[in-house]
Amino acid sequence: MTTIIHQHHDHDDIQKLFIDTDIHLWKEETEIIANEVNLFVNLLSVRLFELSKTRNISFNALFDEIDYFTNANPEFQEKLTGYLVKLEGLKECEDLQCETHFLNGHSTFKKEMQEYLTRYRQLKRNIFEGLAIGTNKI
């Protein structure tokens, strides 16, 4: 999604464009996570079986983290859906206090989503490192 700011946009319009962009990104990311966690379980299971023949390598921490995302991702998708409903109130705002309330709420929600997605990216890094074990490194 491309956010284009035009000359006729005021500060409020710009804030709403950025919020819409954030939400679009989060929806996309949580949908991808839902698909990737299943793929990772399958990939790691095969790799674990292969490596268990030659090395004593533990993938338990990775499986625990994948398990977290398997359970947490639907919760984050629900939170995002609820947040979208809540944001409808922003359209009804007629004063600065109301808009400030929604913008502060967005800032808080954005921080939570960014922490969640950062944790997921770290899991992916760890998985890729785990999958690399046993290729040319053994």
Secondary structure, DSSP 8 states (H G I E B T S, - for coil): ------TT--HHHHHHHHHHHHHHHHHHHHHHHHHHHHHHHHHHHHHHHHHHTT-----HHHHHHHHHHHHHHHHHHHHHHHHHHHHGGGGG--SHHHHHHHHHHHHHHHHHHHHHHHHHHHHHHHHHHHHHTTTT--
